[in-house]
């Protein structure tokens, strides 16, 4: 593991008790051009949690559109305490990470992840890294698996798509994107309200007690989202638009999905049938071309499955990791 280029002590939403290291990893200056001839390399912010043992299971969580790694707090806490070495990071254009000039591509964002792996010394070609991605993070995960399959042990694709079939976005998705990108959302509170009602089904938000006894789910989630927004650094318009562009123009053709399915020891695909952002049958398309995958559709599940179904989601991810270990050894 190389030395961090900038150890960081700013605020975080993740579990301080499990944190091994926080800092910044430089992106390849030949690939992501700095500003000016002598400019510093752009950097990704990351947090490493859990076990520091060399033989600990390695797992990385890749977040979705315009969200920071703090959205994985329920997964980081669980897997760190299960003895994993857990990596969470902010994609380019969001949170504490830098914002190179856009627009972005998911294939380039996947190369950012490789730079981060190299910085941390996660370089072994022995199928030892478990990858979990949600939404845009799932798109990046597809490209990452095609880019360095020899390093990857398993992939979990959550609420995501290969964009093989063109579909118009839902009205709720259009409403969110238009309001955010045109400046119609004026306050942090309005942003949080809009995000929560788009990411989760109304039937779930109207329930009481899933997070705290006698407390409404909507109230709990809006409070949590607002605390995360107030803790971190706001994204720029460049970052927001560039990430949206990456998601809009992402496409992995069937033959590439088939190659991905052959190259990775185990793949899980999980979705919710009440997703306002990515139509759940996109996951059926992934399943069709990836081949032998573990596939699950969560009833009344929205887009943010890692937090809506935290315990069930964590167990699903863990089952994929465990099932991949024997297969990974057979592929060496």
C-alpha positions in Angstrom: 0.0 0.0 0.0 1.5 3.3 -1.0 1.6 6.3 1.2 -1.4 8.6 1.0 -0.8 11.8 -0.9 -2.9 13.8 1.5 -4.1 12.3 4.8 -7.5 13.9 5.5 -9.1 14.9 8.8 -12.3 16.6 7.5 -15.7 15.5 8.6 -17.1 12.1 7.7 -20.4 10.3 8.0 -18.9 6.8 8.1 -18.0 4.8 11.2 -14.8 6.3 12.8 -14.4 3.2 15.0 -13.7 1.0 12.0 -11.6 3.5 9.9 -8.1 2.4 8.9 -7.2 5.3 6.7 -8.7 8.3 4.9 -7.0 10.3 2.2 -6.7 11.1 -1.5 -5.5 9.0 -4.4 -4.1 10.7 -7.5 -5.5 10.0 -10.9 -3.1 9.3 -13.7 -1.9 12.7 -15.1 -1.4 11.3 -18.6 -5.1 10.2 -18.7 -6.7 13.0 -16.7 -4.9 16.1 -17.6 -4.2 18.6 -14.8 -5.1 22.2 -15.1 -1.9 23.9 -16.5 1.4 22.3 -17.4 2.6 22.0 -13.8 -0.8 21.4 -12.3 -1.3 18.8 -9.5 -3.0 15.6 -10.4 -6.8 15.3 -9.8 -7.5 13.2 -6.8 -10.2 10.8 -5.5 -11.2 10.9 -1.8 -11.4 7.5 -0.2 -11.9 5.8 3.2 -10.6 2.4 4.1 -12.3 0.5 6.9 -12.2 -2.8 8.7 -9.4 -5.3 8.9 -5.8 -4.4 8.0 -4.8 -8.1 7.7 -3.2 -8.9 4.3 -5.5 -11.9 3.8 -8.7 -10.0 4.7 -11.5 -10.1 2.1 -11.4 -7.0 0.0 -14.6 -5.2 -1.0 -15.2 -1.9 -2.7 -18.5 0.0 -2.8 -19.2 2.3 -5.9 -21.8 4.9 -5.4 -24.4 6.3 -7.8 -25.3 9.6 -9.4 -24.2 12.7 -7.6 -24.0 10.9 -4.2 -21.0 10.5 -1.9 -19.6 7.3 -0.5 -21.4 8.1 2.8 -24.5 6.6 1.3 -22.8 3.2 1.9 -22.7 3.8 5.7 -24.9 0.8 6.4 -22.7 -1.5 4.3 -19.3 -0.1 5.5 -20.3 -0.6 9.1 -21.5 -4.1 8.6 -18.7 -5.5 6.4 -15.9 -3.8 8.4 -17.2 -5.5 11.5 -17.3 -8.8 9.6 -13.6 -8.7 9.1 -13.5 -7.3 5.5 -11.2 -4.6 4.3 -13.8 -2.1 3.0 -13.1 0.6 0.5 -15.6 3.5 -0.1 -14.8 6.6 -2.2 -16.3 9.6 -3.9 -16.5 9.4 -7.6 -15.0 12.3 -9.6 -17.2 15.3 -9.5 -18.8 14.7 -6.1 -18.0 15.1 -2.4 -14.4 15.6 -1.5 -13.1 14.3 -4.8 -11.9 16.6 -7.5 -13.9 17.7 -10.5 -12.0 17.3 -13.8 -13.6 19.0 -16.8 -16.5 17.0 -18.2 -18.4 15.4 -19.6 -17.5 12.0 -18.1 -17.8 8.5 -19.3 -18.3 5.4 -17.2 -15.3 3.8 -18.9 -13.1 6.7 -17.7 -14.6 6.6 -14.2 -13.8 2.9 -14.1 -10.2 3.8 -14.8 -10.3 6.1 -11.9 -11.1 3.1 -9.7 -8.1 1.3 -11.1 -5.9 4.2 -10.2 -7.3 4.0 -6.7 -6.7 0.3 -6.5 -3.1 0.8 -7.6 -2.6 3.5 -5.0 -3.8 1.2 -2.3 -1.8 -1.8 -3.6 -4.8 -3.8 -4.6 -3.0 -5.0 -7.7 -2.9 -8.8 -7.4 -4.2 -10.7 -10.4 -5.8 -13.4 -8.3 -9.5 -12.5 -8.4 -9.4 -11.0 -4.9 -11.5 -7.8 -5.1 -15.3 -7.9 -4.6 -17.1 -5.0 -6.3 -20.5 -3.6 -5.4 -22.1 -0.8 -7.4 -25.5 0.9 -7.3 -27.1 2.8 -10.2 -24.3 4.8 -11.9 -21.9 2.9 -9.7 -23.3 -0.3 -11.2 -22.5 1.0 -14.7 -19.0 1.8 -13.6 -18.7 -1.7 -12.1 -19.6 -3.2 -15.5 -16.8 -1.3 -17.2 -14.4 -2.1 -14.3 -15.0 -5.8 -14.6 -14.2 -5.7 -18.3 -11.1 -3.6 -17.7 -9.4 -5.7 -15.0 -11.3 -9.0 -14.7 -8.2 -10.8 -13.4 -8.4 -8.7 -10.2 -12.2 -9.1 -9.6 -13.7 -11.9 -7.6 -17.3 -10.9 -7.6 -19.6 -8.1 -8.7 -23.0 -7.1 -7.4 -25.0 -4.9 -9.8 -27.7 -3.0 -8.0 -30.6 -0.9 -9.5 -28.6 -0.4 -12.7 -28.6 -1.0 -16.5 -26.4 -1.6 -19.5 -28.6 0.7 -21.5 -29.1 -1.8 -24.3 -32.7 -0.8 -24.8 -33.6 2.8 -25.0 -36.3 3.8 -22.5 -37.7 7.2 -21.6 -37.1 8.1 -18.0 -40.0 8.0 -15.6 -41.9 11.2 -14.8 -40.5 11.2 -11.3 -36.9 10.8 -12.7 -37.5 13.6 -15.2 -38.9 15.8 -12.5 -35.9 15.3 -10.3 -33.3 15.9 -13.0 -35.1 19.0 -14.4 -35.5 20.6 -11.0 -31.9 19.9 -9.9 -30.2 20.9 -13.2 -32.3 24.1 -13.8 -31.8 25.5 -10.3 -35.4 25.1 -9.3 -34.3 23.5 -6.1 -33.3 26.4 -3.9 -32.5 25.0 -0.5 -30.9 21.9 0.9 -34.1 21.0 2.5 -35.9 21.0 -0.8 -33.2 19.0 -2.4 -33.4 16.3 0.3 -37.2 16.2 0.1 -37.0 15.7 -3.7 -34.3 13.1 -3.5 -36.0 11.0 -0.8 -39.4 10.9 -2.6 -37.7 9.8 -5.8 -35.4 7.2 -4.4 -38.0 5.4 -2.3 -41.6 4.3 -3.0 -44.3 6.2 -1.2 -45.6 3.0 0.3 -42.3 2.6 2.1 -42.0 6.2 3.1 -45.4 6.2 4.6 -44.5 3.3 6.9 -43.4 3.7 10.5 -40.6 2.0 12.4 -38.3 0.4 9.8 -35.4 2.5 11.1 -36.5 3.7 14.6 -39.4 2.6 16.7 -42.5 4.9 16.2 -40.6 7.1 13.8 -41.8 7.6 10.2 -39.5 6.3 7.5 -39.8 9.5 5.5 -38.9 11.7 8.5 -35.9 9.5 9.4 -34.5 9.4 5.8 -35.0 13.2 5.2 -33.2 13.8 8.5 -30.3 11.5 7.6 -29.9 12.9 4.1 -29.9 16.4 5.4 -27.2 15.6 8.0 -25.1 14.1 5.2 -25.6 17.1 3.0 -24.7 19.5 5.8 -21.6 17.4 6.7 -20.0 17.2 3.3 -18.9 19.5 0.5 -21.5 20.6 -2.1 -21.0 19.4 -5.7 -20.4 21.8 -8.5 -22.7 22.2 -11.6 -19.8 20.8 -13.7 -19.7 17.7 -11.5 -23.5 17.2 -11.6 -23.9 17.6 -15.3 -20.8 15.5 -16.1 -22.0 12.5 -14.0 -25.5 12.8 -15.6 -23.8 12.6 -19.0 -21.9 9.5 -18.0 -25.1 7.7 -17.0 -27.0 8.9 -20.1 -24.4 7.7 -22.6 -23.3 4.5 -20.8 -23.9 1.4 -22.9 -22.5 -2.1 -22.7 -23.4 -4.2 -25.7 -24.7 -7.8 -25.3 -21.4 -9.3 -26.5 -19.5 -7.3 -23.8 -21.9 -8.4 -21.1 -21.4 -12.0 -22.2 -17.7 -11.5 -21.9 -18.1 -10.0 -18.5 -20.2 -12.9 -17.4 -17.5 -15.4 -18.5 -14.7 -13.4 -16.9 -15.9 -12.8 -13.3 -16.3 -15.8 -10.9 -19.6 -14.7 -9.5 -22.1 -11.9 -10.3 -25.2 -10.9 -8.4 -28.0 -8.7 -9.9 -30.5 -7.1 -7.6 -33.3 -4.6 -8.2 -36.6 -3.4 -6.8 -39.9 -3.6 -8.7 -40.9 0.0 -7.7 -37.8 1.8 -8.9 -38.5 5.4 -10.0 -35.1 5.9 -11.7 -34.2 2.7 -13.6 -36.9 0.4 -14.8 -36.5 -2.9 -12.9 -36.6 -5.0 -16.1 -33.3 -3.5 -17.0 -31.9 -6.0 -14.5 -33.6 -8.9 -16.4 -31.6 -7.8 -19.5 -28.4 -7.9 -17.5 -29.3 -11.4 -16.2 -30.0 -12.6 -19.8 -26.6 -11.6 -21.2 -24.4 -12.1 -18.1 -25.5 -15.8 -17.9 -25.1 -17.6 -14.6 -25.9 -14.9 -12.1 -27.7 -14.7 -8.8 -30.8 -12.6 -9.5 -33.2 -11.1 -7.0 -36.2 -8.7 -7.3 -37.2 -7.1 -4.1 -41.0 -6.4 -3.9 -41.9 -2.8 -3.2 -38.2 -2.0 -3.6 -37.2 1.4 -4.8 -33.9 2.7 -6.2 -31.9 2.9 -3.0 -32.0 -0.7 -2.0 -28.8 -0.6 0.2 -30.7 1.6 2.7 -34.3 0.5 2.1 -33.4 -3.2 2.7 -30.1 -2.8 4.5 -30.0 -6.1 6.3 -31.3 -8.2 3.4 -29.1 -6.3 1.0 -26.0 -6.9 3.1 -26.7 -10.7 3.3 -27.2 -10.8 -0.5 -23.8 -9.2 -1.1 -22.2 -11.5 1.5 -23.7 -14.6 -0.2 -22.3 -13.5 -3.6 -18.8 -13.0 -2.0 -18.9 -16.4 -0.4 -20.2 -18.2 -3.5 -17.4 -16.7 -5.6 -14.5 -17.9 -3.5 -14.3 -21.4 -4.8 -15.0 -20.3 -8.4 -12.2 -17.7 -8.2 -9.7 -20.4 -7.1 -10.8 -22.6 -10.0 -10.1 -19.7 -12.5 -6.5 -19.1 -11.4 
